[in-house]
């Protein structure tokens, strides 16, 4: 979830005085849209009473519109993201949560076969173990947020309408009262941030009180998370991955998150566990992940890494969840340090890198700022031609070298 800046009251007052007419027009347009959306809700099985109670008097949230249209360049280094996501306080708070809810974690682990440490890790990542749910600067009314996206969400409009209908179904089923249905600006709800469609498909009533309450009932939220991971294909009793070391002269073209081999086969190529010892199940399939190229930690990631990405489709998120779970379990930090002296490229810098590669005869095709397989292949060709380690990693140091004419 993202934290929102509050707007001073005087600023709101000034805006209302100076721009009252456009605001009134916007409200009228929104009211008209709510009326036009009712047939879709009715077709989806929503009663008029539920619809009116949820939508009457509702106004669009301007902050949601701002955030929906905001497209920041994500240039934060992975190691900076991990420093925050897997902080000492989050590790200790997670261990405390595991102790406090140990009986429920026992039951959930037995029922769904998902590691308690992974479930607790997602809880920590999504809501800091519920601590952010009382923060009015972060938590918003789900119906208002989704109605705003459905009305004026740009590329998120289709998402907003689908999730709004799902949220209305949740209200109709009686699992939560309207005023208690809260979440992020994009509609992710409760302790472990389920979007409404995921809630409808996977939320469970762990306590048996007749409601699937992921907002105020921690066992329901944790069990729902485990149920979702299980349905997504979680391999019970297995980990997400291993930090590993690579041999000298390794073929870095294999580090593409597509090439899958058994752990035994990777081992025959000279890959070893970073902390020593063998792999417990050599037949397990894994892919090689080098998020910072040859100068950072390397990982063999298993099926459960991909399952975690069903929750949030980002390699950085899956790595953070897995690492936080390991740290709560007592595993130390990564053995190989991150290349903190370097930084990731911005979107424009990635385009510049592609242009430099094309200029030097290493074809990447279109200069679009997307570092895909073709660009990584071109980087490896350039690195090999210059006597560098051909890891295909797009770093600032690499770009600077190219700009110097090398």
C-alpha positions as CSV (number, residue, x, y, z in Angstrom):
1,X,0.0,0.0,0.0
2,X,1.1,3.6,-0.6
3,X,1.0,6.4,2.0
4,X,-1.0,9.4,0.9
5,X,-0.2,13.1,1.7
6,X,-3.0,14.8,3.6
7,X,-4.3,18.0,2.1
8,X,-4.6,21.0,4.5
9,X,-8.1,22.2,5.2
10,X,-7.4,25.7,4.0
11,X,-6.3,24.3,0.6
12,X,-9.5,22.4,0.3
13,X,-11.6,25.4,1.2
14,X,-9.7,27.6,-1.3
15,X,-10.3,24.9,-4.0
16,X,-14.0,24.7,-3.2
17,X,-14.4,28.5,-3.5
18,X,-12.4,28.9,-6.7
19,X,-13.5,25.9,-8.5
20,X,-17.0,25.3,-7.2
21,X,-18.6,25.1,-10.6
22,X,-16.3,22.5,-12.2
23,X,-16.5,20.5,-9.0
24,X,-20.3,20.6,-9.1
25,X,-20.2,19.5,-12.8
26,X,-17.9,16.6,-11.9
27,X,-20.2,15.6,-9.1
28,X,-23.2,15.7,-11.5
29,X,-21.2,13.6,-14.0
30,X,-20.3,11.1,-11.3
31,X,-23.9,10.9,-10.2
32,X,-25.0,10.2,-13.8
33,X,-22.3,7.5,-14.1
34,X,-23.6,5.8,-10.9
35,X,-27.0,5.6,-12.4
36,X,-25.6,4.2,-15.6
37,X,-23.6,1.6,-13.8
38,X,-26.6,0.2,-11.9
39,X,-27.7,-2.1,-14.8
40,X,-24.3,-3.8,-14.7
41,X,-24.6,-4.3,-11.0
42,X,-28.1,-5.7,-11.3
43,X,-26.9,-8.1,-14.0
44,X,-24.2,-9.2,-11.6
45,X,-26.8,-10.1,-9.0
46,X,-26.5,-7.0,-6.8
47,X,-29.8,-5.9,-5.1
48,X,-31.0,-2.4,-5.5
49,X,-30.9,-1.9,-1.7
50,X,-27.2,-2.9,-1.4
51,X,-26.3,-0.8,-4.4
52,X,-28.1,2.3,-3.1
53,X,-26.7,2.0,0.4
54,X,-23.2,1.7,-1.0
55,X,-23.4,4.3,-3.8
56,X,-25.8,7.0,-2.6
57,X,-24.0,10.2,-1.6
58,X,-20.7,8.8,-2.8
59,X,-18.3,11.2,-4.3
60,X,-15.1,10.5,-6.3
61,X,-11.8,10.5,-4.4
62,X,-9.4,13.0,-6.1
63,X,-6.4,11.4,-4.5
64,X,-7.3,8.0,-6.0
65,X,-7.4,9.7,-9.5
66,X,-4.0,11.3,-8.9
67,X,-2.5,8.0,-7.8
68,X,-4.1,6.0,-10.7
69,X,-2.5,8.4,-13.2
70,X,0.8,8.6,-11.4
71,X,3.5,6.6,-13.3
72,X,6.7,7.1,-11.3
73,X,10.0,5.7,-12.6
74,X,11.0,2.9,-10.3
75,X,14.7,3.5,-9.9
76,X,15.0,2.3,-6.3
77,X,17.7,-0.3,-6.1
78,X,16.6,-3.8,-5.1
79,X,18.8,-3.8,-2.0
80,X,17.2,-0.5,-0.8
81,X,13.8,-2.1,-1.2
82,X,14.9,-5.2,0.7
83,X,16.4,-3.1,3.5
84,X,13.0,-1.6,4.1
85,X,10.9,-4.7,3.5
86,X,13.1,-7.0,5.6
87,X,14.1,-4.6,8.3
88,X,15.2,-5.7,11.8
89,X,12.0,-4.4,13.3
90,X,9.8,-6.3,10.8
91,X,11.7,-9.5,11.5
92,X,11.3,-9.1,15.3
93,X,7.6,-8.0,15.0
94,X,7.0,-11.1,12.8
95,X,8.5,-13.4,15.3
96,X,6.3,-11.8,18.0
97,X,3.3,-12.3,15.7
98,X,4.2,-15.9,15.2
99,X,4.4,-16.4,19.0
100,X,1.1,-14.5,19.7
101,X,-0.9,-16.4,17.1
102,X,1.0,-19.8,17.4
103,X,-2.1,-21.9,17.8
104,X,-3.7,-20.5,14.7
105,X,-0.5,-20.8,12.7
106,X,-0.4,-24.5,13.8
107,X,-3.9,-25.0,12.5
108,X,-3.5,-23.1,9.3
109,X,-0.2,-24.8,8.5
110,X,-1.9,-28.2,9.1
111,X,-5.0,-27.4,7.1
112,X,-3.3,-25.8,4.0
113,X,0.3,-27.1,4.1
114,X,1.7,-23.6,3.6
115,X,4.7,-22.5,5.8
116,X,3.7,-20.3,8.7
117,X,6.7,-18.2,8.0
118,X,5.6,-17.4,4.4
119,X,2.1,-16.5,5.6
120,X,3.5,-14.3,8.4
121,X,5.9,-12.7,5.9
122,X,3.1,-11.8,3.5
123,X,1.2,-10.3,6.5
124,X,4.2,-8.2,7.4
125,X,4.8,-7.1,3.8
126,X,1.2,-6.2,3.2
127,X,0.1,-4.4,6.4
128,X,3.0,-4.6,8.9
129,X,1.1,-7.2,10.8
130,X,-2.0,-5.1,10.8
131,X,-0.4,-2.0,12.2
132,X,-1.2,0.2,9.2
133,X,-4.9,-0.6,9.3
134,X,-5.6,2.2,11.8
135,X,-3.8,4.9,9.7
136,X,-6.4,7.2,8.1
137,X,-3.8,8.5,5.7
138,X,-3.4,5.0,4.2
139,X,-6.7,3.3,4.6
140,X,-9.6,4.4,2.4
141,X,-13.2,3.3,1.8
142,X,-13.0,0.4,-0.7
143,X,-16.3,1.2,-2.4
144,X,-15.3,4.8,-2.9
145,X,-11.9,4.0,-4.2
146,X,-13.1,1.4,-6.7
147,X,-16.0,3.5,-7.8
148,X,-13.6,6.3,-8.5
149,X,-11.4,4.0,-10.5
150,X,-14.4,2.6,-12.3
151,X,-15.5,6.1,-13.2
152,X,-12.3,7.9,-14.1
153,X,-9.4,5.4,-13.7
154,X,-7.8,5.6,-17.1
155,X,-6.0,2.3,-17.7
156,X,-7.4,1.1,-14.4
157,X,-11.1,1.7,-15.3
158,X,-11.8,-1.9,-16.4
159,X,-10.0,-3.2,-13.2
160,X,-12.1,-0.7,-11.1
161,X,-15.4,-1.9,-12.5
162,X,-14.6,-5.6,-12.1
163,X,-13.5,-5.1,-8.5
164,X,-16.3,-2.7,-7.7
165,X,-18.9,-5.4,-8.7
166,X,-17.0,-7.9,-6.6
167,X,-16.9,-5.6,-3.6
168,X,-20.6,-5.0,-3.9
169,X,-21.1,-8.8,-3.8
170,X,-19.1,-9.0,-0.6
171,X,-21.4,-6.5,1.0
172,X,-24.4,-8.4,-0.2
173,X,-23.1,-11.6,1.3
174,X,-22.8,-9.9,4.6
175,X,-19.2,-10.6,5.5
176,X,-18.5,-7.0,6.3
177,X,-20.4,-3.8,6.9
178,X,-20.0,-1.0,4.3
179,X,-18.1,1.3,6.7
180,X,-15.7,-1.4,7.7
181,X,-14.8,-2.4,4.1
182,X,-11.5,-0.5,3.9
183,X,-8.3,-0.9,2.0
184,X,-5.7,0.7,-0.3
185,X,-6.5,3.3,-2.9
186,X,-6.5,0.5,-5.5
187,X,-9.0,-1.7,-3.5
188,X,-6.6,-4.2,-1.7
189,X,-8.3,-5.0,1.6
190,X,-7.6,-6.1,5.1
191,X,-4.6,-7.6,6.9
192,X,-3.2,-9.3,3.9
193,X,-4.5,-7.0,1.2
194,X,-6.9,-9.1,-0.9
195,X,-8.5,-7.5,-3.9
196,X,-12.3,-8.2,-4.0
197,X,-12.2,-10.9,-6.7
198,X,-9.5,-12.8,-4.9
199,X,-11.5,-12.4,-1.7
200,X,-14.6,-13.9,-3.3
201,X,-12.6,-16.8,-4.7
202,X,-10.3,-17.6,-1.8
203,X,-11.3,-16.0,1.6
204,X,-12.2,-18.4,4.3
205,X,-14.0,-18.3,7.6
206,X,-11.4,-19.8,9.9
207,X,-13.1,-19.0,13.1
208,X,-16.5,-20.5,12.1
209,X,-18.5,-17.3,13.0
210,X,-20.2,-17.3,9.6
211,X,-18.1,-14.4,8.2
212,X,-14.9,-14.2,6.2
213,X,-13.5,-11.2,8.1
214,X,-10.0,-10.3,6.8
215,X,-10.3,-6.8,8.3
216,X,-10.7,-7.4,12.0
217,X,-10.3,-11.2,12.4
218,X,-6.6,-12.1,12.1
219,X,-7.2,-15.9,11.8
220,X,-9.5,-15.4,8.8
221,X,-6.9,-13.2,7.1
222,X,-4.1,-15.6,7.6
223,X,-6.1,-18.7,6.7
224,X,-7.4,-16.9,3.5
225,X,-3.8,-16.1,2.5
226,X,-2.8,-19.8,3.0
227,X,-5.8,-21.0,1.1
228,X,-4.9,-18.7,-1.8
229,X,-1.3,-19.9,-1.9
230,X,-2.4,-23.5,-1.7
231,X,-4.9,-23.0,-4.6
232,X,-2.1,-21.3,-6.6
233,X,0.0,-24.5,-6.4
234,X,2.1,-24.2,-3.2
235,X,4.5,-27.1,-2.8
236,X,4.0,-28.2,0.8
237,X,7.2,-28.8,2.8
238,X,9.4,-27.0,0.3
239,X,11.2,-23.7,0.3
240,X,11.0,-20.8,-2.2
241,X,14.7,-21.0,-3.2
242,X,18.4,-21.0,-2.2
243,X,21.2,-18.5,-2.3
244,X,23.9,-20.0,-4.4
245,X,27.4,-19.4,-5.7
246,X,28.4,-19.8,-9.3
247,X,31.7,-21.3,-10.7
248,X,34.3,-19.4,-12.6
249,X,33.4,-19.3,-16.3
250,X,29.7,-20.0,-15.7
251,X,27.4,-19.5,-18.7
252,X,25.3,-16.5,-17.6
253,X,22.9,-17.0,-20.4
254,X,21.3,-19.6,-18.3
255,X,20.3,-17.0,-15.7
256,X,17.1,-16.0,-17.4
257,X,14.3,-17.2,-15.1
258,X,13.1,-19.3,-18.0
259,X,15.7,-22.1,-18.1
260,X,14.6,-24.8,-15.6
261,X,16.7,-27.6,-14.5
262,X,16.8,-30.0,-11.5
263,X,18.9,-28.9,-8.5
264,X,21.1,-31.9,-9.2
265,X,21.6,-30.7,-12.8
266,X,22.5,-27.2,-11.6
267,X,24.9,-28.7,-9.1
268,X,26.7,-30.6,-11.9
269,X,27.2,-27.2,-13.6
270,X,29.2,-26.2,-10.5
271,X,26.5,-24.3,-8.6
272,X,26.7,-24.7,-4.8
273,X,24.6,-23.5,-1.8
274,X,26.1,-20.3,-0.5
275,X,26.2,-21.5,3.1
276,X,27.5,-25.0,2.1
277,X,25.9,-28.3,2.3
278,X,24.0,-30.1,-0.5
279,X,20.5,-29.5,-1.8
280,X,18.0,-31.6,0.2
281,X,15.9,-32.7,-2.8
282,X,18.1,-32.8,-6.0
283,X,15.1,-33.6,-8.2
284,X,13.3,-30.3,-7.4
285,X,13.1,-28.0,-10.4
286,X,14.7,-24.5,-10.2
287,X,15.6,-21.5,-12.2
288,X,18.6,-19.2,-11.8
289,X,17.9,-15.7,-10.7
290,X,20.6,-13.0,-10.7
291,X,18.8,-9.7,-9.8
292,X,22.0,-7.7,-9.7
293,X,24.1,-9.6,-12.2
294,X,27.4,-11.3,-11.4
295,X,28.3,-8.8,-8.7
296,X,25.3,-9.6,-6.4
297,X,23.7,-12.6,-4.8
298,X,22.6,-15.5,-7.0
299,X,19.5,-17.6,-6.3
300,X,18.0,-20.9,-7.5
301,X,14.3,-20.3,-7.2
302,X,11.8,-23.1,-7.0
303,X,8.1,-23.4,-7.8
304,X,7.0,-21.6,-4.6
305,X,8.8,-18.5,-5.7
306,X,6.4,-18.3,-8.6
307,X,3.5,-19.1,-6.3
308,X,4.4,-16.1,-4.2
309,X,4.3,-14.0,-7.4
310,X,0.7,-14.9,-7.8
311,X,0.2,-12.6,-4.8
312,X,2.2,-9.8,-6.3
313,X,3.8,-10.4,-9.7
314,X,7.2,-8.9,-9.0
315,X,10.5,-10.7,-8.5
316,X,11.5,-8.2,-5.9
317,X,8.4,-8.9,-3.9
318,X,8.8,-12.7,-4.0
319,X,12.4,-12.4,-3.0
320,X,11.5,-10.1,-0.1
321,X,8.7,-12.5,1.1
322,X,11.0,-15.5,0.9
323,X,13.9,-13.7,2.6
324,X,11.8,-12.3,5.4
325,X,10.4,-15.7,6.0
326,X,13.9,-17.1,6.2
327,X,15.0,-14.4,8.6
328,X,12.1,-15.0,10.9
329,X,13.1,-18.7,10.9
330,X,16.6,-17.8,12.0
331,X,18.5,-17.8,8.7
332,X,21.2,-15.0,8.5
333,X,21.3,-12.4,5.7
334,X,22.6,-13.0,2.2
335,X,26.2,-14.3,2.0
336,X,27.1,-12.3,-1.1
337,X,26.8,-8.5,-0.7
338,X,24.9,-6.3,-3.1
339,X,26.7,-3.9,-5.4
340,X,25.6,-0.9,-3.4
341,X,28.0,1.4,-5.2
342,X,26.0,1.0,-8.4
343,X,22.3,2.0,-9.0
344,X,19.6,0.8,-11.4
345,X,19.0,2.7,-14.6
346,X,16.0,5.0,-15.0
347,X,13.7,4.4,-18.0
348,X,15.4,7.1,-20.1
349,X,18.8,5.6,-19.2
350,X,17.7,2.2,-20.3
351,X,16.7,3.7,-23.6
352,X,20.1,5.3,-23.8
353,X,21.8,2.0,-23.1
354,X,19.8,0.4,-25.9
355,X,20.7,3.2,-28.2
356,X,24.4,2.8,-27.4
357,X,24.2,-1.0,-28.0
358,X,22.6,-0.4,-31.4
359,X,25.2,2.2,-32.3
360,X,28.0,-0.2,-31.4
361,X,26.6,-2.9,-33.6
362,X,24.9,-5.0,-30.9
363,X,21.3,-5.1,-32.1
364,X,18.5,-4.7,-29.5
365,X,15.8,-3.8,-32.0
366,X,13.4,-1.0,-30.9
367,X,14.7,1.4,-28.3
368,X,11.8,1.2,-25.9
369,X,13.4,1.1,-22.4
370,X,12.4,-2.5,-21.8
371,X,15.3,-4.7,-20.9
372,X,14.1,-8.0,-22.3
373,X,15.8,-11.1,-23.6
374,X,17.0,-9.5,-26.8
375,X,18.6,-6.5,-24.9
376,X,20.2,-8.8,-22.4
377,X,21.6,-10.9,-25.2
378,X,23.1,-7.8,-26.8
379,X,24.6,-6.8,-23.5
380,X,26.2,-10.2,-23.1
381,X,27.6,-9.9,-26.6
382,X,29.0,-6.5,-25.8
383,X,30.5,-7.7,-22.5
384,X,32.1,-10.7,-24.1
385,X,33.6,-8.5,-26.8
386,X,35.1,-6.2,-24.2
387,X,36.4,-9.0,-21.9
388,X,33.8,-8.4,-19.2
389,X,31.7,-11.0,-17.3
390,X,28.8,-11.6,-19.7
391,X,26.0,-11.5,-17.2
392,X,23.6,-9.3,-19.3
393,X,23.1,-6.9,-16.4
394,X,22.1,-3.4,-17.3
395,X,24.0,-1.3,-14.8
396,X,25.0,2.4,-14.6
397,X,28.6,1.4,-14.7
398,X,28.0,-0.4,-18.0
399,X,26.2,2.6,-19.5
400,X,29.0,5.0,-18.4
401,X,31.6,2.7,-20.0
402,X,29.6,2.8,-23.3
403,X,29.3,6.5,-23.2
404,X,33.0,6.9,-22.8
405,X,33.4,5.2,-26.1
406,X,34.5,1.7,-24.9
